[in-house]
Amino acid sequence: MHQLTTIARPIDPMYPTNRVIIIMTILVSTGAVVSSLYLGVAPFPAIFQGFIAGLTIFLAWAIARELDPDSEYAAFLPALICIPLLLIVPEPGFLTSLFVLLLLRIVNRTTGKPAGVLDSAALLLLSGWLVLEGFWLAGPAAVAAFILDGHLKDPNPRQLRFAALLIIGVVACSVLSGVTFSPLPLPAVSWLLILMLAAPLFFSSVLFRRGQILSVGDRTGEPLDRGRVQAARLLCLSLVMVSIAMMGEDALTLQLPAWASLFGLGVYGCIIWIARGGWSG
């Protein structure tokens, strides 16, 4: 199985930060279920909303850990940011968040191992499904991840075949379904849109941080490659920002955990920068 999937990262409850996020997830899920029942929601939909709420918190934490492996405590800030936002985005996109997590792990290799066949196939199928469901940005993002993994340090040549297969599949689906791309209107300006656009401004404190990555691969014990981590950061940032530019406030529904990770890690990075008087390695 390890030859097929190599990017899975088990959550050891004995590790302090893992235990905290497990407790947070359970508390948020329980709170969401109780509040939904109090508001008169039927039991099954209430349980489903609680599951989605807890999963959103967990995915925000997990994506943040991929974006900034060295700052394990900072990953809780995106999770906390998601909690009040769940009031206006009660059902964030689960599959798009899982898609972002797969992208990051394939490019940055936080396990230390290249993606296995099952990992690449999962990204291929998930991106294809999202494209068919209308989130066509998943196609170019997945192709970019495959190409990056096939060219960065210790390249995985197999990924170039997956990239080609995905391109052919997306083009074929577009032709067969008669999809046409027309100019998109600019989203209406609002306080929420301005807040969403603030994410990249803060995340620059992470992008421009000097020094090597100190974290090591889960399965190898070797330091992570800074080039891969930076490429994953830029890919995630680009995907979120293009989503906002195309969809406006609706992008928050699809990209809440990823957006909260960029925003939260950026705020944390700015605080550290101010405390230290500049970026340090």
N, C-alpha and C positions, 0 to 999 in steps of 0.2 A: 504493500500500500504506500510506503514511503517513496517508492519510485514513481508513483502516480501523482500523489499530492504532497507537496513539500512546503507549502506556505501556510498551512494550518498552524495556529498558535494556541495551544491549550491554556485554559485559565486555571492556574493553580491557586485554590482558595487559601493556601497556607502563606502565600506571598501577600504582604500587607496591603499594597495598592489594589491587587486583584480582589482581596476580600472586601475592601471599601466599595469598589464599583459594583460588586455583587449585591451588597447590602443596599446601595443607592438604587440599583435597578429594581430590587424587590419592593423597596419603600415607595418609589415613584409608581410602579405598577399597581400596588395596593391602593395608594392614594387616588389614582385615576379611576380605579374600579369603584371605590367607595363614593367618590364625588359623582360619578356617572349614575350610580344607583340612587343617590340622594336626589339627583335632578330628574329622576323618573325614567331613566334609560332602562330598557329591558336587560335581563341578566346576561344573555349571550353577547349582545353588542357592547355591554359595559365591560365584560371580561376581555373582549377583543380590543377595545380602546385602551384598557390597562396594559395589555400585552404590547401594543404598538408604542405606548408611552415609555414603558420600560426599555424596550428594544431601541428606541430613539436615543435615550440617555446612554445606553451601552455603546451604540455605534458611534456617537459623538466622541466618547472616550477612546474607543478603538482606533478611529480615524486619526485622532489627535496623537495617539502613540506612534502611528506610522509617520505622521508629518514631522514630529519632533521626538525621536527616540530617546534623546538624552534628558528630556524634561518630563519625567514620569508624573510628577505632582501637578504640572501645568495642565495635564490632560483632563483633570477634573473640572477646570474652568469651563470648557465647552459643554460638558455635561450639565453644569449648573445653569449656563446660559439657556440651554434648551428647555429647562423646566418652565419658566414663565412663558416662553414662546409657544409651548404646547397649548396654551389657552387660545391662541389665534390660529395655530396650525395643529388641530387635534389629530389629524391622521397624516403625518409626513410620509414621503415616499420611502418605503422599506427597500424595494428592489434597487432603486437608484443609489441609495446609501451603501448597500451591499456591493453594488457595482464599483463605487468609488474605492471601497476597501480592497477589493480584488485588484483594481488598477494599481493602487499604491504598493501592495505587497509583491506584485509581480515585478514592478520596476525597482523598488528599493531593496528587496530581498532581506527583510528584517530577520528571517529565519536563517539567513546565510546560505541558503540553497536556491538554485534556479527553479523556476516554476516547473512542476511536473505536467504530464500530459493531461491529467484530469483538471488541473488548475487552469491551463490554457483553454481547454474545451469548455470549462465552466464560464470563463470570461467571454468566449466566442458566442456561446448560446445565450447568455444573459444579455449581452450587448445586442444580439440579433432580436431578442424578444422586446427589449426596450425600444429599438428602432421601429419595430412593427406596431408598438403601442403608441408611437408618436414622439418619443424622445429620441430624435434622430441624432443628436449630439453624441449619443453613446457609441455610435459607429466610428466616427473619427477619433474619439478618445481612446477606444479600445485598439484601433489600428496604431495610434501613436504609442500606446503602451507596448504593443508587440514589437514595433520597430525599435523603440528605445531599449527594450530588453535584448534585442538581437544585435545591438551595436555598442552598448555601454560596456564597462569593464566585465571581463569574463562573459562574453556574449553567448546567448542561447540561439543558435541558428534556426532551430525548429520554429521559433516565434515568427520568423519572416514568412513561413508558409501559412501560419495561422492568420497573419495580417493580409496576405493575398487572398485567402479563402474568405475572410470577412468582407474585403472590398468587393469581391465578385458577388457574394451573397447580397450585400446591401444594394449594389447596382442592379442586380437581377430583380430584387423585390421592388425597387423603385420603378423599374421599367414595366414590370408585370402589373403593378398596382396603379400605374399612371400618376405617380407622385410628381408634382411640379413645385419648384421653389420660387416663391414670389418675394419681393422686397418686404421686409418686416417693419411695421410702424414702431417708432420709438415708444417705450413704455411711459406712461404718465408719471410725472415726478410727484413723489410723496415722501413723507418723513420716513416711512418704512423702506422705500427704495434708497434713500440717502443713507440710512443705517446699513443696508445691505452692501452698498458700494464702499462703505468704510472698511470692510474686511481686508482688502488688499493693502490699504494704506498701513494698517497695523501689522499685517503679516510680513511686511518688509523687514521688521525687526528680527524675524526668524531667518528670512532669506539671506540677509546681509551679515549675519553673525559670522564672525571669523572663527577659525580653528577647525580641527578635525572632529569627526563624529566619534564619540567615546564608546557608545553602545556596541555590543557584539552580537553576532548572529546567534539565534536561539540554539541551533543545531550544530554550529561549527565553533563557536567561541572566538571567532575572528572579528576584528573591527569592521563595521559597516563601511561601505564605500561612500564618501561624501558626494561624489558625482551622481551616483544613483539616488541618494536621498534628495539631493537638490532637484534632480529631474522629476522625481515623483511629486515634490512640492509644487513645482511649476506646472505640472500637468493638472494637478488638482485645482490650483488657483485658476488656471485658464478655463477649465471646465465650468467652475462655479461662476466666473465672471461672464463668460459667453452666455451661460444660461440666464443670468440676470439681464444682460443686454437684450436677449431675445424675448424673454418671458416676463420681465419686470418682477412684480411682487409674487407672481405665481411660482417663480423659481424657488422661493423659500419652502414651498410645500414639497418639492422634489429634492431639494438639497439642504434641508435644515441641519442635519448632523455635520455635513462637510463644511457648510458656511459657518456654523458655530465653532468648528475646530479652527478654521482660519482666523476668525475674529478673536476667539478666546486665547489661542496661542500667541497671536499678535499683541494683544493687550498685556499678557504675561511677559512677553519679550520686551515690550516698551518699559514696563515696570523695572525689570532687571537692568535694562540699559540705563535708565535714569539713576537707579541705585548705584551702579558701578561707574557712571560717568562716561559710558561708551561701551561698545561691543568688545567682548573678550572671548578667548578661545575656550 
